[in-house]
Structures are given as structure tokens and as C-alpha cells.
């Protein structure tokens, strides 16, 4: 997408990307050693077709100075700026994204719609008079395994514990950084500090993830509530009392699936 917007060949785009899953930031974006961020800022600021293709991500980019990896539909769920009022939802979370417009329960609705047609789609696929391709897809797993077994070096962005890899995110958090895979080896790459404007949101999200993991391992419902209350979107919509009530309602609803919290009354 960025290569298309910037008019450069995809395989000539050089970048470094780091942060956390669904909230990683392009720290470097270059073509033939030339910084592409000034050009990207110019084409996005024109607020034409390119801006409208990813409204939430582009608004975040113009405000924070770094482009985020996650689609506008998801990205709007992870921050406090877009989904807190009906007018903002209408403006930014209706059409402005390449695939997920941010409609309420969008992907769940998509899965539900497939419930009655997936068998027909599979039969149609199997009945097609052409061989099934065995070409490698775009997912990382096969390339990582191939590199691990000695088939060359493969670079990808992976999620690993933060052992000083991203210096201004919490130690031990799950961070997303460049990873080099080769024979018998997976080497996460140190990227240093994220730009300050993206740290508050990224660090908060990383901390909340750690709180939820700790709560799941210990069965601590209070820690779940505290994570929910500090979530950017929750905090932009609800009071602390409302956050607590919502958390309690969710525990009651999903009690059969949460055995570590069965002691909760």
C-alpha cells in the first residue's frame, strides 16, 4: 500500500518497523537511501484518495509523525481519538479503510455470514478444473521454517519479549521488532527508542497486555478491571464505576470459559 502511494517498487522499499503487535510504527521508510516520509506526508496531507483510503491511520500519521501498521478499522479500536462519539465514528469509521471499515463487530459479522456459504465455496473450489497451487503464500511460517532448516536467511517482523530491544517500552512486554531467521537461529534486532509522540499510546497498550496476562495466570479479577479501566477506548467512554460494571457483566457472561476466575462471585 505505501509503495503504491509513494510510486516506488514494493521490493525496493526499505523500512524498519517496531512497536507492539497491531501498533508497530515505521521508524525508517526509504527508497534508494532517500527518506520517503516527507513525500508520504505531502500526499496524505492533500486529503484526497490516498487520505481517504486509510483515514484513521493517516490522521494518526499527520498528528504523531510516524505511520502505524494496523488497518484503520482496528487502529480506531486501540486509541482514544475516533470511536468516542457518533459523529467521529461516522466521519472516520464508516468507509475510510482498505479492508476493515471499523463497523461494530465487522469481522464477527463477516464470519457469521460465511456460516451458511463456506461449504458451497469449498465445493466450488474443489470442482474447479485446474490444479491446486502449491506456491508459497504470504504468511511467514513456511519461510521461517525454511530458513531455520538452512534454506537461506529470512527477515520478518516478529513478536518477542522485550529484553532491551525497544528501550522505551516496558521490560518483558511482547514487542514487535525485525527478526532474522537462518539455520537454527532466530535473532531479534535491537531498535532502540520509539519516537516520543507514539510512546504514550504504545507503552500503555503494552502495559495493559501485561496486566491481562498476569490476571489470567493468577486469576485476579481486580487486575482485569484495572486493565479495562485504563484501556484508551474504555476510558474515553466510561467512568470508573461504569468500567467496573461492564467488567463484572463480562465475567458473568463468559464464566464457563474462564475457569481461573470461577471463585469470583
C-alpha positions as CSV (number, residue, x, y, z in Angstrom):
1,X,0.0,0.0,0.0
2,X,2.7,2.5,1.0
3,X,4.8,1.6,-2.1
4,X,1.8,2.3,-4.3
5,X,1.0,5.6,-2.6
6,X,4.7,6.6,-3.0
7,X,5.1,5.3,-6.5
8,X,8.1,3.0,-5.8
9,X,8.5,-0.7,-6.5
10,X,7.4,-2.8,-3.5
11,X,10.7,-4.8,-3.4
12,X,12.7,-1.6,-3.3
13,X,11.1,-0.2,-0.2
14,X,13.5,-0.3,2.7
15,X,12.0,0.1,6.2
16,X,12.4,-0.6,9.9
17,X,9.2,-1.2,11.8
18,X,8.8,-1.7,15.6
19,X,6.4,-1.4,18.5
20,X,3.8,-3.9,19.6
21,X,1.5,-6.2,17.6
22,X,-1.1,-4.2,15.8
23,X,0.7,-1.0,16.9
24,X,4.1,-1.0,15.2
25,X,5.5,2.1,13.7
26,X,7.6,2.7,10.6
27,X,10.8,4.1,12.1
28,X,12.5,4.2,8.7
29,X,10.9,4.4,5.3
30,X,13.4,4.8,2.4
31,X,13.9,4.2,-1.3
32,X,17.5,4.1,-2.6
33,X,18.7,5.7,0.6
34,X,16.2,8.6,0.3
35,X,13.8,9.3,3.2
36,X,10.2,8.8,1.9
37,X,8.4,10.3,4.9
38,X,8.4,13.9,3.5
39,X,6.7,12.6,0.3
40,X,4.3,10.5,2.3
41,X,3.4,13.4,4.5
42,X,2.8,15.6,1.4
43,X,0.5,13.1,-0.4
44,X,-1.5,12.3,2.8
45,X,-1.9,15.9,3.7
46,X,-3.7,16.6,0.4
47,X,-6.6,14.7,1.8
48,X,-7.7,13.2,-1.5
49,X,-8.0,9.5,-2.5
50,X,-4.9,8.4,-0.6
51,X,-6.0,10.1,2.7
52,X,-9.5,8.6,2.3
53,X,-8.2,5.0,1.8
54,X,-6.9,4.9,5.4
55,X,-8.5,7.8,7.3
56,X,-7.6,6.7,10.9
57,X,-4.1,5.7,10.1
58,X,-3.5,8.9,8.1
59,X,-4.9,11.1,10.8
60,X,-2.6,9.4,13.3
61,X,0.3,9.8,11.0
62,X,-0.3,13.5,10.4
63,X,-0.6,14.1,14.2
64,X,2.2,11.8,15.5
65,X,4.7,11.8,12.7
66,X,5.0,8.0,12.3
67,X,2.8,5.7,10.2
68,X,1.2,2.8,12.1
69,X,0.9,-0.7,10.8
70,X,-2.6,-1.6,11.7
71,X,-5.6,-1.0,9.5
72,X,-7.9,1.9,10.2
73,X,-10.7,-0.3,11.5
74,X,-8.5,-2.0,14.1
75,X,-6.4,1.1,14.8
76,X,-9.5,3.0,15.7
77,X,-10.2,0.5,18.5
78,X,-6.8,0.9,20.1
79,X,-6.8,4.6,20.8
80,X,-8.9,7.4,22.3
81,X,-9.5,9.7,19.4
82,X,-12.1,8.3,17.0
83,X,-14.7,6.0,18.5
84,X,-15.9,8.0,21.4
85,X,-18.7,10.0,19.6
86,X,-21.3,9.2,17.0
87,X,-20.1,12.0,14.7
88,X,-16.5,10.8,14.9
89,X,-17.5,7.2,14.2
90,X,-19.5,8.4,11.1
91,X,-16.6,10.5,9.9
92,X,-13.7,8.1,10.4
93,X,-15.0,4.6,10.9
94,X,-17.5,4.1,8.1
95,X,-15.6,4.0,4.8
96,X,-12.1,5.1,5.4
97,X,-10.0,1.9,5.3
98,X,-8.7,-0.5,2.8
99,X,-10.5,-3.6,4.2
100,X,-12.0,-3.2,7.7
101,X,-14.1,0.0,7.9
102,X,-14.4,-0.3,11.7
103,X,-18.2,-1.1,11.7
104,X,-19.3,-2.5,15.0
105,X,-18.5,-6.3,15.1
106,X,-17.4,-6.1,11.5
107,X,-15.2,-9.2,11.3
108,X,-17.6,-11.3,13.5
109,X,-20.4,-10.4,11.1
110,X,-18.2,-11.5,8.2
111,X,-17.6,-14.9,9.9
112,X,-21.3,-15.3,10.7
113,X,-22.2,-14.6,7.1
114,X,-19.8,-17.3,5.9
115,X,-21.5,-19.9,8.2
116,X,-24.1,-20.7,5.5
117,X,-21.9,-20.5,2.5
118,X,-18.5,-21.8,3.3
119,X,-19.4,-25.4,2.3
120,X,-20.6,-24.2,-1.1
121,X,-17.4,-22.2,-1.6
122,X,-15.2,-25.2,-0.8
123,X,-17.1,-27.5,-3.1
124,X,-16.8,-24.9,-5.9
125,X,-13.1,-24.6,-5.3
126,X,-12.6,-28.4,-5.4
127,X,-14.6,-28.7,-8.5
128,X,-12.6,-26.2,-10.5
129,X,-10.8,-27.8,-13.4
130,X,-7.3,-26.5,-12.6
131,X,-4.5,-27.8,-10.4
132,X,-4.3,-26.6,-6.8
133,X,-1.3,-24.3,-6.5
134,X,1.5,-25.3,-4.1
135,X,3.2,-22.0,-4.4
136,X,4.2,-20.5,-1.1
137,X,1.7,-18.0,0.3
138,X,2.4,-14.6,2.0
139,X,2.3,-16.0,5.6
140,X,5.7,-16.2,7.4
141,X,5.6,-19.7,8.8
142,X,6.9,-21.6,5.7
143,X,9.7,-19.1,5.1
144,X,10.8,-19.1,8.8
145,X,10.9,-22.9,8.8
146,X,12.8,-23.0,5.5
147,X,15.4,-20.6,6.9
148,X,15.6,-22.5,10.2
149,X,16.4,-25.7,8.3
150,X,19.2,-24.0,6.3
151,X,17.3,-22.6,3.3
152,X,18.8,-19.1,3.5
153,X,18.1,-16.1,5.5
154,X,14.6,-14.7,6.0
155,X,13.8,-11.3,7.6
156,X,10.4,-10.6,9.1
157,X,8.8,-8.7,11.9
158,X,8.1,-10.9,14.9
159,X,6.7,-10.7,18.4
160,X,9.3,-11.4,21.2
161,X,9.9,-10.5,24.8
162,X,11.3,-7.0,25.2
163,X,14.8,-7.6,26.5
164,X,16.0,-4.1,25.9
165,X,15.1,-4.3,22.2
166,X,12.8,-1.3,22.4
167,X,14.3,0.8,25.1
168,X,11.2,3.0,26.0
169,X,8.7,0.2,26.2
170,X,8.2,-1.9,29.4
171,X,10.8,-4.7,30.0
172,X,9.3,-8.1,29.4
173,X,6.5,-6.8,27.3
174,X,5.7,-8.5,24.0
175,X,7.2,-6.2,21.3
176,X,7.3,-6.4,17.6
177,X,10.7,-5.9,16.0
178,X,12.7,-7.1,13.0
179,X,13.8,-10.7,13.3
180,X,16.4,-12.5,11.3
181,X,15.9,-16.3,10.7
182,X,18.6,-18.6,9.4
183,X,19.9,-22.1,10.2
184,X,18.9,-23.0,13.7
185,X,18.7,-19.3,14.7
186,X,16.1,-16.6,15.3
187,X,17.8,-13.3,16.1
188,X,15.6,-10.4,17.3
189,X,17.1,-7.0,16.4
190,X,17.6,-4.1,18.8
191,X,15.8,-1.0,17.5
192,X,16.3,1.5,20.4
193,X,13.8,4.0,21.3
194,X,10.5,4.7,19.6
195,X,9.7,8.4,18.7
196,X,8.3,10.1,21.8
197,X,4.9,11.1,20.2
198,X,4.0,7.4,19.8
199,X,5.3,6.2,23.2
200,X,2.3,7.1,25.4
201,X,-0.2,5.0,23.4
202,X,2.2,2.2,22.7
203,X,3.6,1.8,26.2
204,X,0.1,2.0,27.7
205,X,-1.2,-0.8,25.4
206,X,1.9,-2.9,26.2
207,X,1.3,-2.4,29.9
208,X,-2.3,-3.4,29.7
209,X,-1.4,-6.5,27.8
210,X,1.0,-7.5,30.6
211,X,-1.7,-6.8,33.2
212,X,-4.2,-9.0,31.4
213,X,-1.7,-11.9,31.1
214,X,-0.8,-11.6,34.8
215,X,-4.5,-11.6,35.7
216,X,-5.1,-14.7,33.6
217,X,-2.3,-16.6,35.2
218,X,-3.2,-15.6,38.7
219,X,-7.0,-15.5,38.5
220,X,-7.0,-11.9,39.7
221,X,-10.3,-10.2,38.6
222,X,-9.3,-6.9,40.1
223,X,-6.4,-6.7,37.7
224,X,-8.7,-7.4,34.8
225,X,-10.9,-4.5,35.8
226,X,-7.9,-2.2,36.2
227,X,-6.7,-3.1,32.7
228,X,-10.2,-2.5,31.3
229,X,-10.5,0.8,33.1
230,X,-7.1,2.0,31.7
231,X,-7.9,1.0,28.2
232,X,-7.9,4.1,26.0
233,X,-11.2,3.5,24.3
234,X,-12.9,2.4,27.5
235,X,-11.6,5.4,29.4
236,X,-12.7,7.8,26.7
237,X,-16.3,6.5,27.0
238,X,-16.9,5.2,30.6
239,X,-16.4,6.3,34.2
240,X,-14.6,4.0,36.6
241,X,-17.8,2.7,38.0
242,X,-19.2,2.0,34.5
243,X,-16.0,0.2,33.6
244,X,-16.3,-2.0,36.7
245,X,-19.9,-2.8,35.9
246,X,-19.0,-3.7,32.4
247,X,-16.2,-5.9,33.5
248,X,-18.5,-7.7,36.0
249,X,-21.1,-8.3,33.3
250,X,-18.4,-9.7,31.0
251,X,-17.2,-12.1,33.8
252,X,-20.8,-13.4,34.3
253,X,-21.3,-13.8,30.6
254,X,-18.1,-15.8,30.0
255,X,-17.7,-17.6,33.3
256,X,-17.8,-21.1,31.7
257,X,-14.8,-20.2,29.6
258,X,-12.7,-18.7,32.4
259,X,-12.1,-21.5,35.0
260,X,-9.3,-19.5,36.8
261,X,-12.0,-16.9,37.8
262,X,-14.7,-19.3,39.0
263,X,-14.1,-18.2,42.6
264,X,-15.4,-14.8,41.6
265,X,-18.9,-14.0,42.9
